[in-house]
Amino acid sequence: QVQLVESGGGLVQAGGSLRLSCAGSGGSVSAYVLGWYRQGPVKEREFVASITRSGYTYYADAVKGRFTISRDSAKNMVNLQMNSLKPEDTAIYFCNHGHSWGQGTQVTVST
């Protein structure tokens, strides 16, 4: 199965933007639905956004209108553009493809 590595996390101020990337290796990221999830301390991992093989996108209500998921099949990557970030967006963000998960990248939004 494909191996996934996230990048692009960091510390930003509220209202700022970050672009997360997830690079696949050892397989194509086009075989399954691609998704982004996030998890805060002692909290359940929650769905953030996903994109199907046909290009349909889905978003959690909490991020709708602020986050955009995209796929670049040629580069075997999936991205998450995050705008108008809020402190409640603070979490570790994971990308998912089938049973494959990335190691996670920390996003911290300060006031």
N, C-alpha and C positions, 0 to 999 in steps of 0.2 A: 504494500500500500504506500501511498505517497507520504513523504515526510514534509512537515510544514514548519516554517520559521517566521514568526512575526517580528516586525520592527516598526519604529516610528513613535513609540510611546515616549512619555516624558512629563515634565511639569509645566503647566500653562496656567495663565490667569483666566478667570471666568470671562466668557465672551470671546476667548481665543479659539484657534483652530489647530487641529492636528490631522495628519494623514497617516493611517496605519497601513502597512503592507504585509502580505503573507505570501512568501515564496514557497512553491512546491518543488520537490525533487523526488526522483525515483518513480515517478508516475505522473499522469495528467490530472490536473485539477478540474477537468471537464466531465469526469465520470459520474460525479454525484452533485447534489446541491451543495453550494458553498455557503458557509455561514459564519457570522461573528457572534460571539457570546461574551458576557462579562460577569465577573464575580467580585463582590466586595468582601471584606473581612466577615467571617462567620455568616455568610449569606449563600443562598442557592445561586448556582450559575443560571443566568437568565439570557434569554434570546435577545439579540440586538437587531440583526439584519441578515438576510439571506438572498441568494440569487440562484435561480434554477438554470439548468442547462439551456433552456430556451430563452433565458434572459429576463424572466420575470423576477421582480424584486419584492421583498416583504420587509416591513419594519415594525419594531415594537412601538407602541404608542408614545412611549417616553422619548424616543429619538426621531420620530417622524417629522420631516420638514427640516431637520438639522443635520442628519447623517445621510450619506449616500454610499451605497455599496456598488462596486464595479468589478468586473472580471476582465483580465487581459490574457486570453488563452494563448496568444503567441508567446508571451513571456511567462506563462504558467504561474500567474499571480492573481490574487484577489486583494482589493483595496477597500479601505473604509475612510472616507473623508468625513471628518467630524468638525462641524462649525457651531458657533454659538455655545461653546461648552459651558456646562454648569458644574458646580461642586458635586452634585449628586451623580455626575458621570464618572466620578473617581472609582476606579476598579482595575482589575487585571483583565485585559481583553485577550480572548482566545479565538483563533480561527479554526474552523472545522470543515472536514471533507470526508464524508462517510464515517468510518471509525477512526480516522486520523485527527489528532489535535496538535496544535502548536504548543510551545512551552509557555506562551502568554507574554504580554508586554504591559507594563504598568503605565496607567494614565492617571495623573493626579491633577485635579483642577482646584486652584486656590482662589480665595476671595480677594 
